[in-house]
């Protein structure tokens, strides 16, 4: 594969605006992942569509029992949920990316055939562009970069980052980032190097190691002591990272209340219990309650990062469970924990 990014990325420049059309992602070794994700999405979409078709036939033949109509909303939720892995799998297999600099803003678009998804980049000053590749590690061996799967991110003045392009070779994105810097006016590109746990600047870089101040909205607590330091990340609350899961769990359980009531009414009317359907309902109740429990656990979870005595430890603790992982520095004579 040629390392010259201009051989693969089509570039159009008009005045102060630029357009970069990237090809379908060259992820030959990873396409099996896309196939697997697509199959999962198809299963989640086809099964409820088949059920909806049967309900539709009963509606045309004659108004069915209320208990047979109630699953419609639930099945539509399944179709929507199954569309997510389906689109993700198709993006891995056939997706490509379009990056534009126009009207003083950076615009990113994912393209899958006729479908287009515009990823919003915040309209605030971009400090620099960062390129990093995925890495894998087996045991205690050094991390190994996967040059074929890299990410280009925009880093803003407040320290936050936003993904611009994902899933292309690293050398392509480095060239693209350098070209974009001329339009954005950002500092030189930073090339992330996971093997050393930090970042190094591209040739011509400058103060890429300058520290960033803690954002004003951050509530992370720092405790310093003689032998090290400890960072405590307080719970984000259900309204934080788990809000979507919690709301979906409520929607799921709300529908199950209506569905269970309809099934119970039908069973009392016919004086007969469908045990197969009852087992199905119990399973779906378990899924809904499990989502609510997982959302609450995520929202009430506290994370800690500790560096002390040549050792690094990270852990999290929530209402349901907690876990701590530690690693000792080899220079301190320790061993990974």
TORZA-824984 format. One line per 10 residues: number of its first residue (from 1); their letters; for each residue x, y, z of C-alpha. Coordinates in steps of 0.02 Angstrom, whole numbers. Layout:
! TORZA-824984
NUM = a = X:Y:Z; ...
***
This chain:
! TORZA-824984
1 = xxxxxxxxxx = 0:0:0; 72:169:-52; 114:287:91; 77:441:-15; -91:498:50; -127:602:-106; -137:440:-207; -287:384:-106; -376:543:-47; -455:658:-175
11 = xxxxxxxxxx = -425:841:-134; -517:994:-202; -465:1168:-148; -554:1330:-192; -485:1486:-109; -489:1464:79; -601:1310:71; -551:1128:48; -636:962:21; -556:791:52
21 = xxxxxxxxxx = -644:633:-10; -577:474:69; -608:303:-13; -690:150:63; -590:101:217; -450:-24:173; -485:-137:322; -457:-305:238; -407:-400:397; -550:-319:495
31 = xxxxxxxxxx = -691:-343:370; -743:-503:458; -790:-393:607; -901:-291:491; -982:-450:425; -1017:-511:603; -1091:-345:659; -1198:-336:501; -1266:-512:531; -1315:-465:710
41 = xxxxxxxxxx = -1404:-310:645; -1497:-410:511; -1557:-536:641; -1620:-398:755; -1711:-313:610; -1781:-461:513; -1857:-552:663; -1969:-407:722; -2012:-361:542; -2076:-538:516
51 = xxxxxxxxxx = -2184:-523:672; -2249:-353:616; -2296:-430:448; -2399:-564:536; -2488:-432:641; -2523:-330:484; -2602:-481:399; -2716:-509:550; -2769:-326:546; -2822:-342:363
61 = xxxxxxxxxx = -2911:-507:393; -3005:-443:546; -2967:-342:702; -2857:-452:814; -2853:-466:1003; -2779:-315:1097; -2640:-426:1163; -2586:-459:982; -2578:-273:941; -2479:-219:1095
71 = xxxxxxxxxx = -2311:-290:1036; -2307:-167:888; -2220:-27:984; -2100:-150:1063; -2057:-225:893; -2028:-53:818; -1902:-19:958; -1815:-182:911; -1807:-127:729; -1730:40:780
81 = xxxxxxxxxx = -1605:-44:896; -1557:-172:763; -1527:-34:637; -1380:29:741; -1267:-126:722; -1330:-147:544; -1272:28:494; -1110:6:592; -1071:-156:501; -1110:-78:332
91 = xxxxxxxxxx = -998:70:378; -853:-49:413; -882:-143:250; -928:-3:130; -915:163:222; -807:310:172; -778:483:242; -788:661:178; -695:802:268; -727:985:224
101 = xxxxxxxxxx = -661:1151:282; -786:1286:235; -855:1444:311; -716:1436:441; -779:1270:512; -729:1087:500; -864:969:434; -860:778:435; -980:663:342; -992:472:345
111 = xxxxxxxxxx = -1057:402:180; -1135:229:154; -1208:224:-21; -1349:352:-25; -1351:368:165; -1254:514:241; -1221:551:423; -1150:721:467; -1043:718:625; -1049:885:713
121 = xxxxxxxxxx = -884:967:755; -904:1102:890; -884:1279:819; -740:1328:932; -554:1360:902; -453:1204:860; -287:1201:952; -208:1056:859; -242:895:764; -194:728:841
131 = xxxxxxxxxx = -163:566:746; -153:399:836; -165:216:787; -250:73:876; -133:-38:976; -138:-215:1044; -43:-292:1187; -19:-475:1234; 39:-509:1411; 184:-399:1464
141 = xxxxxxxxxx = 247:-371:1287; 262:-196:1218; 109:-123:1134; 100:-150:947; 22:-17:836; -105:-64:705; -54:59:571; -202:14:461; -329:76:590; -294:254:647
151 = xxxxxxxxxx = -395:402:706; -382:589:673; -447:700:813; -468:887:834; -410:952:1003; -487:1115:1062; -422:1252:1174; -517:1183:1324; -429:1014:1306; -579:919:1237
161 = xxxxxxxxxx = -565:814:1079; -679:765:936; -654:624:812; -635:688:634; -589:529:538; -582:349:600; -524:185:525; -394:235:394; -205:201:383; -101:311:496
171 = xxxxxxxxxx = 11:381:359; -143:438:261; -212:532:411; -44:611:454; -35:685:278; -217:740:286; -190:821:456; -39:920:396; -139:982:247; -287:1032:357
181 = xxxxxxxxxx = -174:1128:476; -138:1252:336; -323:1295:327; -368:1283:511; -216:1379:573; -187:1251:711; -20:1206:790; 86:1067:711; 11:893:707; 36:780:858
191 = xxxxxxxxxx = 69:597:819; 16:489:964; 137:349:1013; 51:227:1132; 209:124:1153; 285:259:1263; 121:313:1339; 128:490:1276; 136:594:1119; 272:663:1010
201 = xxxxxxxxxx = 258:802:884; 287:787:701; 444:866:629; 436:1051:656; 333:1032:815; 357:1144:963; 282:1151:1136; 177:993:1120; 217:940:1298; 149:1097:1380
211 = xxxxxxxxxx = 26:1051:1519; -160:1089:1506; -256:1169:1648; -398:1072:1727; -562:1126:1645; -669:1237:1756; -815:1115:1744; -710:966:1799; -749:896:1973; -605:770:1978
221 = xxxxxxxxxx = -519:775:2147; -329:773:2163; -248:712:2324; -58:730:2330; 53:652:2461; 238:617:2492; 248:455:2389; 128:494:2247; -44:557:2205; -224:498:2189
231 = xxxxxxxxxx = -359:555:2069; -541:525:2114; -676:538:1981; -844:557:2071; -1005:476:2006; -1075:556:1850; -1253:517:1901; -1388:435:1797; -1404:596:1698; -1223:573:1641
241 = xxxxxxxxxx = -1151:429:1541; -1295:307:1578; -1441:423:1540; -1480:341:1372; -1475:166:1444; -1583:217:1592; -1716:298:1481; -1716:150:1364; -1735:33:1514; -1884:136:1575
251 = xxxxxxxxxx = -1963:130:1402; -1932:-58:1394; -2010:-90:1566; -2154:28:1531; -2199:-70:1377; -2179:-234:1471; -2307:-173:1601; -2434:-143:1462; -2391:-305:1372; -2397:-409:1532
261 = xxxxxxxxxx = -2565:-333:1579; -2635:-374:1407; -2568:-552:1416; -2642:-577:1590; -2812:-509:1532; -2811:-628:1383; -2762:-776:1496; -2905:-739:1618; -3028:-719:1475; -2980:-884:1393
271 = xxxxxxxxxx = -2944:-970:1559; -2780:-1031:1487; -2596:-985:1516; -2475:-989:1371; -2320:-1050:1463; -2205:-1023:1315; -2260:-841:1303; -2247:-824:1492; -2064:-881:1487; -2034:-758:1346
281 = xxxxxxxxxx = -2109:-616:1450; -2005:-662:1604; -1847:-657:1499; -1889:-484:1432; -1928:-422:1608; -1755:-482:1659; -1676:-385:1515; -1770:-224:1560; -1730:-234:1746; -1550:-278:1703
291 = xxxxxxxxxx = -1534:-120:1597; -1601:-13:1739; -1482:-94:1864; -1333:-72:1745; -1378:112:1716; -1391:147:1903; -1226:57:1935; -1138:158:1799; -1211:321:1864; -1158:287:2044
301 = xxxxxxxxxx = -985:220:2002; -828:305:2070; -661:288:1979; -489:308:2059; -314:323:1986; -170:305:2109; 18:322:2084; 120:279:2238; 284:192:2278; 324:154:2097
311 = xxxxxxxxxx = 155:72:2067; 3:125:1967; -172:68:2015; -340:106:1938; -508:49:2000; -694:81:2002; -826:47:2133; -1014:49:2112; -1168:-12:2205; -1157:-184:2123
321 = xxxxxxxxxx = -971:-219:2112; -797:-146:2114; -631:-188:2032; -450:-130:2054; -306:-165:1935; -125:-123:1979; 42:-122:1892; 212:-101:1973; 358:-13:1891; 497:-130:1834
331 = xxxxxxx = 623:3:1884; 557:-11:2060; 585:-198:2058; 400:-240:2051; 295:-348:1940; 129:-314:1855; -18:-346:1969
***
